[in-house]
Amino acid sequence: MKTTGIDKLGLGLYILLCLFAIANIYSVEPASGQKQLMWFGISIFVGIVIFVLRAKFFENLSAVFFVLGVLLLVGLFPFGSEVLGQKNWYKFGPISLQPVEFVKLAISLMLANYVSGSDFNIKKSKSLWTALIIIGIPAVLVLAIPDVGSLLVFLAFVIALYREGLSGWFFGVIGIIALIFLLSLAINPLYLIIPILLISAFILFVNGRKIHWNIISILAIVLVIGAMCALAYGAPKILEKMPTHQRERIEVLYKGEKAFRDTSGYNLLYSKTAIGSGGFFGKGYREGSVTQGKFVPEQSTDYIFCTVGEEWGFLGSMLLILTYGLFIGRIYYLSEKQKSVFNRVFGYCFASILLMHFSINLGMVMGLFPTVGIPLPFFSYGGSSLLAFSIMTFIFFKLNYTDRNSLV
């Protein structure tokens, strides 16, 4: 195989992230570090196989991968093993498999295949609804598990659709819903409903002449305003009915981790302590008193960044963040250069999934986002996560290689 077209920078960053991750996992849990090294070897082998296959293989079988992904999610309900209140694992003796990580890959392939079709037009309701159904079917199953963290990552596919012409109003609506939900938990809902009604009235007054007033538009406006008010009123009720640990994870955001230091705030409290104690240069490899003392639960998986902060300090943490930023930016950059729409959409899905995981995980360990169990790509311990992200990496670089060497 010719090396022309193989993105050496991207593959180099991937290998750098994986090896640095293995070193940090080994620092806190040597046995897990050795297993992660084994999974890295498996990932490299799978990557070589992917480069041997024809690029069209993934496009032609995208529907098959999607159906298999949905079936794997459905199979969790009768056959899955429950971990921390979520039935999202298959257990095969000593081996565990988390199918939702591979479902993200399946959705990316299926969405790329559909959007690249000649009949697709994001401005047409049929095309838009079909694309949303491709995302929505697995999303409903993930919500039923329930795995809220993975569900949030599905916003990555909306980013990919935005690149293909989806209206920015989708993000505005999502942002407004999130803002109303969070504000209604911190203040009296009545103080939120009144501003919603006043702002809505002002917007309608300013844009009244532009609206085609008929029964459908009136019902739509009433429905939207009513939904916002209902959300503001109902969010506290929803919070009350949540399991205690999930409710506390949200309350930590505005009450502080010290209010729940013996329950849901414990992880965050010691995570911040570990990161802050690292100073500028860190305490040194395997010298972190908090992480070596096993004070932080899940410190080799979801909270792996606190190990980096304590042992490598601000300098090491910033270098890691810059490496992630460069890698994700590289995927977006290469995606834009693709001649194939399928390649571009898949690249945007992949880069956006990485971006969502990276942003949520770092926000989680620093107290900017509730604890939702999102791994740091390539870095958190876990064979399913590393293998799934590695497969997406090698598929994209295979597509990029083929695109660079095509004559069309």
N, C-alpha and C positions, 0 to 999 in steps of 0.2 A: 504493500500500500504506500502511495506517495504521502510524504509528510506535508506537502503544500496544502494549505487550507485547514490543517489541524491547529486549533487555537492554543498555542503553547502557554500564553499568559493565563488564560482561563483554567486550563488543566493544572498549571503550576500552582495557582491560588487554591484550587480544590485540594490538591495533595498537601499543601502547606496547612490548610485548615484542619484536615483530617489528622495529620501527624501531631500538630500542636494539641488537638483535642485528646488524642490517645495519651500524650504525656501528662495532661492535666487530670484525666480520669485515673491514670495509674498513680498519680500523686496521692489521691484520696482513697482509692480502692484498687490496689494492684491486680487483684483477680479480674475485676471488671475491665481494667486497662488491657490485660492480655486477651480477653474475649473480644474487645473492640478492635484490637489489632487483627484478630482472626477475621472479623467481619469486614475490615478494610481490605484484607487480602481477597476475600470472596467478592467484594465490590469491584476490585480491580479486574478480577477474572471475568465477571459479568460484563464489565465495560469493554474488555477486549472482544468478547462475543458480540456485543452490540455493534462494534466497529466493523466486524466481519459481515454482519447482515446488511442487506440492501435497505436504504433509507425508506423506501416505499413500504417496507414491511410494517412499520409502525402506523403509517397512514391507512393502509389497507385493512389492518386488523384492529383499528381503533374502536369500532363498534363491539367487537368481541371482548376486548379488554374492559370496555365500559360495562357490559353485561356481567362479566365475571366479577368486576368490582362491586356492583350492586348486589349480586348473589352472595358475595363474601360478607357484606354488611347485613343482609337478611339472615344469613346463617348464624350471626352472633347471638340472635335472640334465643334460639333453642340450644346452641352448642357453645356459645362464648363463655369465657371465664370472667368473673367480676373482680375488678381491682379498684379499690378506693371509690366504690359506689358506681363505677362505670363498667358495663359489660362490653368491653371493647377489645378483648384479647382471645386468641385461640391458643390453647396449650397442647403441645405435642411432646409429652415427656419433658425433657429439660429445655426444649425450644419453645419460645413464645412468638406469636405473630400478631401484629397490630394492623389489621387490614385497611384502616382509614388512611394510613400513610400511602398505601398503594392506590387507593381510590382517587387521591388527588392527582396522581399520574394518569389514571384512566380518564378522569374528567378532562384533563388538559388535552389528551389526545383526541377525545371525542369532540370537544368544543372546537379544537383546531380543524378537525376534519369537516365539521358542519359549516363553520364560518368560511372556510376556503372553497365551499361549493359555489357553483355559478349562480344558483338561485338565491343565495343569501343577500339580504339587504337589511341592515340594522334599522332602517327607517320604517320598514314594514312591520306591522304588528305580528304577523305570522312568524317571521324570522326571529324577532325579539323574543316572543313567547316560547318558541321552540328552544332557543338558546338558554332561556331561564329555566325551562323544564329539565334540560340536561344537567344543569347545576342543582335544581331544586329537588329532584328525586333522591339523590344521595344525601342532600342536606337534611331532608325530613328524617331519613333513617339515622343520620348522625345525631340529630336532635333527640330522637327517641332513645338513644343509647343510655344516658344522655352524655354527649361530649361537646360542651359549649365552646371549648377552646378551638377544636378543629372546625366547628361551624363558623367561627369568626374568620378563620383562614380562608374560607370559601369566598370572602370578599375579594380575594385575589383575582378570581375569574371575572368579576365585575370590572376590575382595572383593565384586564385584557380586552373586554368588550368596549370599554371606553376608548381604547386605542383604535378600535374598529368603527367608531362613530356613535357610540352610546351617549345619550345626553348626560351632561354633568349634573342634571337635576337628581339623578339616582343617588349620587353621593351627598347632595344637599338634604334629601329626604332621610337618608341613613344617619347623617350627622344630627339633624333636628331630633329624630327619634331618640338617639343616644343621649343628647343633651337634656331633653325633657325628662327622660328616665332618671338620669343621675341627679338632676336638680330637684326632682320631686321627692327623692330620698333624703335630701338634706334640708329642705324647707317645706313649709305648709303648702300642700297642693293648691289651696285656694289662691295663694299669692302667685302661683304660676298660671292658673287658669285665666285669671283676669288679664294679665299681660298678653296671653295667647289670643284672647278675644279682641283686645284693643289693637294689637298689631295686625291681626287678620282683617279687622274692619278698616284700618288705615290702608292696607295693601289693596283691598277691594275698591276703596274710594278712589285711590290714585289710578288704578287700572280698570275702572268700571267700564269705560268706553271701549276698551280693547276686548272685553269678554263678550262672547256670543251667548247672550242670555236666553236659555231655554231650559226645559225641565231637567235635561241630562246634566247641563253645566251647574245648575242650582243644586241638584242632588250630590254631584261630585264635590262641590265646595262645602256643603253641609257635612258630607261624610268625612272629608279631610279635617275640617275644624273639630268635628265631634270626636274623631279618632285621637287627635292631639290632646284634647281635654280629657278623654277617657283614659289615655295613657298617663297623663299627669295625676289623675285621681287614683288610678288602679295600680300604679307602680309600687307604692308602699304595701298594698294588699298582696301583690305578687311576691314581694320580698318577705312578707310575714309567712307565706306558705312554703317558701323554699326550705330545704334541709338546713339545719343550723350551720354546718360548716360552709355551705355555699353563701348563705346570707351574711355570715361574718366576713367572708372574703371581700364582699362588696362594701360592707360597712367600714372595713379597715381603711378604705380610700379617704373617707372624710372624718373618721374618728381617731385614726392613727393606730399603728400596730401595738402600741403599749396598752391600749384598751383591751386587746385580745392576746396578751403576751403568752398566756398559757394554752391558747387554742390556735385559731387561724392566723394570729399575728406572730406566732413564734418563728415560723420560717423567715418571714420578712425581717423581723427584728435582728436575728442573727446573720441574715444575709447582708443587711446594711452594715452590721458591725464588722463582718469579715471584709467587705469591700473597703470600708472606711479605714480599717486598721492597716491596710496595705501601703498607705502613704503614696509617695510619688514613684519609688522604685520597687516597692514590694518587699516582703520579708524573705524571699528566696524560695527556690523550688523545694517543696515538701517541708517548708518551715512555717507554714501558716498555723497559728495556734488554734484558731476557730475551726478551720476546715479539718485539720489533723485531729482535733478533739471530737470530731463528728457531731458538732453542735447543730449543724444545718442539715435537716432531713432532705433527701433527694439531691444531695450536693454533687452527685456525679451525673445526674440526669437534668431535670428542669432547672436546678439552681447551680449549674456548673460554672456560671459566670462569676459567682462569688469566690470560687477557687482562683480564678484568674485575677480578680481584684486584689485578693489578699497576698498571693504569692508573687505576682508580677506587677502589682501596683497600678497607679494611674497611667504610667507610660505603657505598660504591657496591655492594659485594657483598651487604651486608645489605638494602639497598633492593631489589636484584634478587630476593633470596630472599623478602622480604616480598611483592613483587609476584606471584611465583609462588604463594606460599601463599594470597594473596587470590584469585587467579584460580581455583586448584584448589578452594578452599573455596567460591567462588561457584558453581561447577559442581555440587558436592555439594548446596549449599543449594537451588539451583533444581531439582535432580533430586528432592529430597524434596517439593517443592511441586507436582510434576506430577500431574495427574488420571489420565493414561494410564500404565499399567504399562510399556508399550513405551518411552515417553519416559524414565521413571525408570530403567529398567535400562540403556538406552543411555547416559544421563547418568552413571550410576555406572561403567560400563565406561570411558567417556571420561576421567572425572576420575581413575580408578584407574590408567589407562595413563599419564596425565601424572605422577601421583604416583610410580609405579615408575620412569619415565624420570628424573625430577628427582632422586629419592633415590639411585638407582644412579650416575648421572652425577656428582653432587657427591661422593658417597662415593668414587668412582673417582679423581677428580682430587686428593682430599685424602688418599688412602692408606687409606681405611676399607673399600674394596671392591676386588676384583681388576679389572684392566683388561679390559673385556669388549666395548668398542666400542658403547656406548649413547649416542646423541646427546642433547643438551639440547633439549627441545621448543621450537620456534620460534626457537631461538637458534643451534644448530650449523649450519654451512654445509651445504647439501644441498637440492636441489630436491624430491626424493622425500619427504624428511622434512617439510619445510615445507608442501608441498602436501597431504600426507596429514593432518597435524595440523590444517591450516586447514579441510579438508573436514569433519573431525569437529567442529571448532568451529562452522562455519556450519550443519551439519545439526542440531546440538543447539540452537543459538539459533533456528533455524527451527521445530523441534519445540516449543520453549518459547514462541515467538511464537504458534503455532497453539493451543497449550494455553491460553494466557492469553486468547485471543479466542474460545474455544469456549464454547458455552452449556451444554454438558453437564458 
